[in-house]
Amino acid sequence: MDKLAKLPIFLNLASKRAVVVGSGNGALWKVRLLAAAGAEVAVFAPAPSDGMLALAAQASSRITFHRRAWCTADFADVAVALLEPSGDQAEIEQFRRQARSAGALVNVIDTPEACDFQFGTIVNRSPVIIGISTDGASPILGQALRRRIEAILPCEIGSWARAAKRFRAHLAERLPGRIERRAFWERFVDLVLAGRGTEGSIARLEAIVNEIHADLPHKERDAVTSVVVLTVDPADPGELTLSEVRTLQAADMIVHDRAITEPVLELGRREATRVAVLNDAQAARSLSRLASGTSLRIVHLRSRRTCDAIGSASDDRAPIGHLS
């Protein structure tokens, strides 16, 4: 995996304490964000701004306001601590020291070098949440990316995700087989991303299960390994079609020419096993061995440049059959 500037994580702050010091626009937004994530937020501001006073007037029970400076005792049982700095470096260091000694993660607003974590830009379709970070390089770029993502995500995706969360336990009973459950989730994704303006429905999820049950008598019930061959540019992930990316993301195993680069492989399913091979002959031997007694979806990634060099041609998306 290529180097990450920051590790993207999602914190569970439900019913956990958060301390915010300051009352400017940056602090105001962070207070709203932390409260929305379920944190119990304590705000310390000796001279609160008009915006913070307005928030105090309409605040939920998750937010408490203190018209005073913070003290060491305020960090008891705190999960995260945020400071809106006044420009005093000594204040920042003292705040970080006290918060960290209490075990809290620290964020100093607009001061990346003093932060244990950063918020980034957020696309909120909760429980579907997308975080975007440019590591402080260009917040405007992060905002532009958010607008692009907002434009293509169906508004109802959150309600479908909530319905799926409620349905998971029932799904395990109705579709105990891994392959059938995978088929369910693929149809679920197709339904959600179709963006037809319908809210998430348990009844519609049940209908997908019934459709899969209806298909079962017409398919082999025994374990089958399928192999799809994709011939791609080894270095340019932008050349892959949407169909090819979806095929990669459904793979249990990716057998690939050594010429295929990491940016292309990164488009595959994270959990997929990778097997590097030198040529088609070695790939065929590997596929035959890997398929023995298994039930897998295998994608063989071939380098288009290598194929061109040897005068070979293939149907990029054609399945080459089933291995048993």
C-alpha positions in Angstrom: 0.0 0.0 0.0 1.2 3.5 -0.8 2.1 5.8 2.1 -0.8 7.4 3.9 -0.3 11.0 5.1 -2.9 10.2 7.9 -4.8 7.1 8.9 -8.5 7.7 8.3 -10.5 6.4 11.3 -14.0 6.8 12.6 -14.3 7.5 16.3 -17.2 6.2 18.4 -18.0 9.3 20.6 -21.5 8.2 21.8 -21.9 9.4 25.4 -18.2 10.2 25.7 -16.9 13.5 27.0 -15.4 16.2 24.8 -13.9 19.5 25.8 -13.9 22.5 23.5 -12.1 25.7 24.5 -13.0 28.8 22.5 -16.1 30.4 20.9 -15.2 31.5 17.4 -16.6 30.1 14.2 -14.1 27.2 14.2 -15.0 26.1 17.7 -18.7 26.6 17.0 -18.7 24.2 14.1 -16.7 21.6 16.1 -19.2 21.8 19.0 -22.0 21.1 16.6 -20.1 18.3 14.9 -19.1 16.6 18.2 -22.7 16.8 19.5 -24.0 15.3 16.3 -21.6 12.4 16.8 -23.2 11.8 20.3 -20.5 13.3 22.5 -21.2 15.1 25.7 -19.6 18.4 24.9 -18.3 20.9 27.6 -17.5 24.3 26.1 -15.2 26.8 28.0 -15.3 30.4 26.9 -14.9 33.3 29.3 -16.2 35.7 26.6 -18.5 33.7 24.3 -19.2 35.0 20.8 -22.8 35.8 19.6 -22.8 32.6 17.7 -21.9 30.5 20.8 -24.5 32.4 22.9 -27.1 31.6 20.2 -26.1 27.9 20.3 -26.3 27.9 24.1 -29.8 29.2 23.9 -30.9 26.3 21.7 -28.4 23.7 22.9 -29.3 20.1 23.5 -28.6 18.3 26.7 -25.3 17.1 25.0 -23.8 20.6 25.3 -22.9 22.4 28.5 -21.4 26.0 28.6 -19.0 27.4 31.1 -18.2 31.1 31.1 -14.6 30.6 32.4 -11.2 29.4 31.4 -10.5 25.7 31.5 -8.6 24.0 34.3 -6.8 20.7 34.8 -9.9 19.1 36.5 -11.9 19.7 33.3 -10.1 16.9 31.5 -11.3 14.1 33.7 -12.7 11.2 31.5 -12.3 13.2 28.3 -12.0 11.4 25.0 -11.2 14.3 22.7 -10.1 17.9 23.5 -10.2 20.9 21.1 -8.6 24.3 21.4 -9.3 27.4 19.4 -5.9 29.0 19.9 -5.5 32.7 20.7 -2.0 32.8 19.2 -0.1 32.0 22.4 2.2 29.1 21.8 2.5 28.5 25.6 -1.3 28.1 25.8 -1.2 25.5 23.1 1.6 23.5 24.7 -0.1 23.6 28.1 -3.5 22.5 26.7 -1.9 19.6 24.8 0.1 18.5 27.8 -2.9 18.5 30.2 -5.3 16.9 27.7 -2.8 14.1 26.7 -2.0 13.4 30.3 -5.7 12.7 30.7 -5.6 10.3 27.7 -7.5 12.6 25.3 -6.9 13.0 21.6 -6.1 16.6 20.9 -7.1 18.9 18.1 -5.9 22.5 17.9 -8.0 24.3 15.3 -6.2 25.5 12.2 -2.9 24.2 13.7 -2.2 20.8 12.0 1.2 20.4 13.5 -0.3 20.4 17.0 -3.1 17.9 16.3 -3.4 14.2 17.1 -6.3 14.1 14.6 -8.0 16.2 12.0 -11.6 16.4 11.0 -11.3 16.9 7.2 -14.3 17.4 5.0 -17.4 15.3 5.7 -20.1 13.9 3.4 -23.0 13.0 5.7 -25.5 10.4 4.7 -25.4 8.8 8.1 -24.8 6.0 8.7 -22.9 6.4 5.4 -20.2 8.8 6.2 -17.3 9.9 3.9 -14.3 11.7 5.3 -12.0 13.6 2.9 -8.5 14.8 3.9 -5.9 16.8 2.0 -3.6 16.8 5.0 -3.9 20.5 5.3 -2.6 21.1 1.7 -5.8 22.5 0.3 -9.1 22.6 2.2 -10.8 24.1 -0.8 -9.9 21.0 -2.8 -11.5 18.9 0.0 -14.7 21.0 -0.3 -14.7 20.7 -4.1 -14.4 16.9 -3.8 -17.3 16.9 -1.2 -19.5 18.7 -3.7 -18.7 16.2 -6.4 -19.5 13.3 -4.2 -22.7 14.9 -2.8 -23.8 15.4 -6.4 -23.6 11.7 -7.3 -24.7 10.1 -4.1 -28.5 9.3 -4.0 -30.1 11.3 -1.2 -31.8 8.1 0.1 -28.5 6.2 0.6 -28.7 6.8 4.4 -32.1 5.3 4.7 -31.1 2.2 2.7 -28.1 1.7 4.9 -30.2 2.0 8.0 -32.6 -0.6 6.6 -29.7 -2.9 5.7 -28.3 -2.6 9.3 -31.7 -3.7 10.7 -31.9 -6.5 8.1 -28.5 -8.1 8.6 -29.4 -10.6 11.4 -32.5 -11.8 9.4 -30.4 -12.1 6.3 -28.0 -14.6 7.9 -31.0 -16.8 8.6 -32.6 -16.5 5.2 -29.3 -16.8 3.2 -26.8 -18.9 5.2 -24.5 -19.4 2.2 -21.7 -16.9 1.6 -22.2 -16.9 -2.2 -26.0 -16.2 -1.8 -25.3 -13.4 0.7 -22.8 -11.9 -1.7 -25.4 -12.0 -4.5 -27.8 -10.2 -2.1 -25.4 -7.4 -1.3 -24.5 -6.9 -5.0 -28.2 -6.5 -5.9 -28.7 -4.3 -2.9 -25.9 -2.0 -4.1 -27.4 -1.9 -7.6 -30.7 -0.9 -6.1 -29.3 1.8 -3.9 -27.1 3.4 -6.5 -29.9 3.4 -9.1 -31.1 6.5 -7.3 -34.8 6.2 -8.0 -35.8 8.4 -5.1 -37.2 5.5 -3.0 -36.6 5.3 0.8 -35.0 2.2 2.3 -37.5 -0.6 2.8 -37.2 -3.8 4.7 -39.9 -5.2 2.4 -37.8 -4.5 -0.7 -34.8 -6.2 0.9 -37.0 -9.2 1.7 -38.0 -9.2 -2.0 -34.3 -9.4 -3.0 -33.9 -12.5 -0.8 -37.0 -14.1 -2.5 -35.5 -13.3 -5.9 -32.3 -15.1 -5.0 -34.2 -18.1 -3.6 -36.1 -18.3 -6.9 -32.9 -18.3 -8.9 -31.2 -21.1 -6.8 -33.0 -24.1 -8.5 -31.6 -22.9 -11.8 -28.0 -22.7 -10.7 -25.4 -25.2 -9.4 -25.6 -25.4 -5.7 -22.2 -27.0 -5.3 -19.1 -24.8 -4.8 -17.8 -23.4 -8.0 -14.8 -21.2 -8.7 -15.2 -18.7 -11.5 -12.4 -16.9 -13.3 -12.7 -13.6 -15.2 -9.8 -12.3 -17.3 -9.2 -8.6 -17.5 -6.5 -7.2 -19.8 -5.7 -3.7 -18.6 -3.1 -0.9 -18.7 -0.7 -2.0 -16.0 0.0 1.5 -14.7 -3.1 3.6 -15.3 -6.1 2.9 -13.0 -8.1 5.6 -14.9 -8.2 3.4 -17.9 -10.4 0.8 -16.2 -14.1 0.8 -16.9 -16.7 1.0 -14.2 -17.6 -2.6 -15.0 -14.0 -3.7 -14.6 -13.6 -1.9 -11.3 -16.8 -3.6 -10.0 -15.4 -7.0 -11.1 -12.2 -6.3 -9.2 -14.1 -5.3 -6.1 -16.1 -8.5 -6.1 -13.0 -10.7 -6.3 -11.9 -13.1 -3.6 -8.5 -13.5 -5.2 -6.6 -11.5 -7.8 -4.0 -13.3 -9.9 -1.9 -10.6 -11.7 1.0 -10.2 -14.0 4.0 -8.7 -12.1 3.8 -5.7 -14.4 0.5 -4.6 -12.9 1.3 -1.7 -10.6 0.0 -0.9 -7.1 -2.4 1.9 -8.2 -4.3 -0.6 -10.3 -4.3 -3.3 -7.7 -5.6 -0.8 -5.1 -8.9 -0.7 -7.0 -9.5 -4.4 -6.0 -11.3 -5.6 -2.9 -9.1 -4.9 0.1 -9.6 -8.4 1.5 -8.8 -10.2 -1.8 -5.7 -12.4 -1.8 -3.1 -11.4 -4.4 -1.0 -13.8 -6.4 1.7 -12.4 -8.7 2.7 -14.5 -11.8 5.3 -14.1 -14.5 3.2 -15.2 -17.5 -0.1 -16.8 -18.7 1.3 -20.3 -18.3 2.2 -19.7 -14.7 -1.2 -18.1 -14.2 -3.0 -21.2 -15.6 -1.1 -23.5 -13.2 -1.8 -21.2 -10.3 -5.5 -20.9 -11.1 -5.8 -24.7 -11.4 -4.2 -25.2 -8.0 -6.1 -22.4 -6.3 -9.5 -23.6 -7.5 -9.2 -27.1 -6.1 -11.9 -27.7 -3.5 -12.8 -24.0 -3.2 -15.6 -21.6 -4.0 -14.0 -18.4 -5.1 -14.3 -15.5 -7.5 -10.9 -15.1 -9.1 -9.9 -12.2 -11.4 -6.8 -12.7 -13.6 -5.3 -9.3 -14.4 -3.2 -9.3 -17.5 -1.0 -6.5 -18.7 -2.1 -5.0 -22.0 1.4 -3.9 -22.8 2.7 -7.5 -22.4 -0.1 -8.9 -24.5 0.6 -6.3 -27.2 4.2 -7.2 -27.2 3.6 -10.9 -27.8 0.7 -10.3 -30.2 -1.9 -11.8 -28.0 -5.5 -10.8 -27.9 -8.4 -11.6 -25.5 -11.8 -10.5 -24.6 -11.2 -8.1 -21.7 -14.2 -9.0 -19.7 -15.0 -12.5 -20.9 -15.2 -15.3 -18.2 -13.1 -18.2 -19.3 -15.2 -20.7 -17.5 -15.5 -22.5 -14.2 -12.8 -24.5 -12.6 -13.6 -27.5 -10.5 
